[in-house]
Amino acid sequence: MKALVWILILGAIGYFGYTNYLKPLTGEEKEVQMVENKFDSAVEEYLQAVRKAGGLGMDTISDADAAIRKVRATKDALLNLKRRLKNEVAIEKANELEAKMRNFYSKNDLIWF
């Protein structure tokens, strides 16, 4: 009886893990995920450039400018992608990513244009 209970528990955990973490993504969802990964990478570059500029006291503005250009490029890529999305889940993820980007822009005094 204990074995049956454990098998049911492990089966439920496996099902939950598959449906929430391992479920295959559609093509549009993968595109949104790629843009999000590029955005996260650009944000990390920007934060590293800001830390380096503050710690060294040197002129490292070009590093931050390059990172900001990457952030803006990902914003443009997302806006272009949102125009052609059809999948509701992908649209929802794109909207969440846009909110994340707008939050980054507002926290870092960048202009959303």
C-alpha positions in Angstrom: 0.0 0.0 0.0 2.8 2.4 0.8 4.5 1.7 -2.5 1.3 2.5 -4.3 1.0 5.9 -2.5 4.6 6.7 -3.3 4.1 5.8 -7.0 1.1 8.1 -7.2 3.0 10.9 -5.5 6.0 10.6 -7.8 3.6 10.3 -10.8 1.9 13.6 -9.8 5.2 15.3 -9.3 6.4 14.1 -12.7 3.2 15.2 -14.4 3.4 18.6 -12.7 7.1 19.1 -13.7 6.4 18.1 -17.3 3.4 20.4 -17.8 5.0 23.4 -16.1 8.7 23.1 -17.0 9.3 20.6 -19.9 6.3 21.2 -22.1 7.5 21.9 -25.6 7.2 25.5 -26.8 5.6 26.6 -30.0 7.7 28.4 -32.6 6.4 31.8 -31.6 7.0 31.1 -27.9 10.6 30.2 -28.7 11.0 33.5 -30.6 9.8 35.4 -27.6 12.1 33.4 -25.3 15.1 34.2 -27.6 14.3 37.9 -27.4 14.0 37.6 -23.6 17.4 35.8 -23.4 19.0 38.6 -25.5 17.4 41.2 -23.3 18.6 39.6 -20.1 22.1 39.3 -21.6 22.1 43.0 -22.6 20.9 44.0 -19.2 23.6 42.0 -17.5 26.2 43.7 -19.8 24.8 47.1 -18.8 24.9 46.3 -15.1 28.5 45.1 -15.4 29.5 48.3 -17.3 27.8 50.5 -14.6 29.6 48.6 -11.8 32.9 48.8 -13.6 32.5 52.5 -14.2 31.7 53.1 -10.5 34.5 50.9 -9.1 37.3 52.1 -11.4 36.4 55.7 -11.7 37.5 55.5 -15.3 35.7 56.6 -18.4 33.9 53.5 -19.5 30.9 55.2 -21.0 31.3 53.3 -24.3 30.7 50.0 -22.5 27.4 51.2 -21.1 26.4 52.8 -24.4 27.1 49.5 -26.3 24.9 47.6 -23.8 22.1 50.2 -24.1 22.2 49.8 -27.8 21.7 46.1 -27.4 18.8 46.7 -25.0 17.2 49.0 -27.5 17.8 46.5 -30.3 16.0 43.8 -28.3 13.1 46.3 -27.6 12.8 46.8 -31.4 13.0 43.1 -32.0 10.2 42.5 -29.5 7.9 45.2 -30.9 8.4 43.8 -34.4 7.7 40.3 -33.2 4.6 41.4 -31.3 3.1 42.7 -34.6 3.1 39.2 -36.2 2.3 36.9 -33.2 -0.8 34.8 -33.4 -0.5 32.4 -30.5 -2.2 33.7 -27.4 0.4 32.3 -25.0 3.2 33.9 -27.0 1.4 37.2 -27.0 1.0 37.0 -23.2 4.7 36.2 -22.8 5.6 39.1 -25.1 3.4 41.5 -23.1 5.1 40.3 -19.9 8.5 40.9 -21.5 7.5 44.3 -22.7 6.5 45.2 -19.1 9.8 43.9 -17.9 11.6 46.1 -20.5 9.5 49.2 -19.6 10.4 48.7 -16.0 14.1 48.5 -16.9 13.8 51.7 -18.9 12.1 53.6 -16.2 14.5 52.5 -13.4 17.5 53.5 -15.5 16.1 56.8 -16.8 16.0 55.6 -20.4 13.4 56.9 -22.8 11.0 54.5 -24.3 10.5 55.6 -27.9 
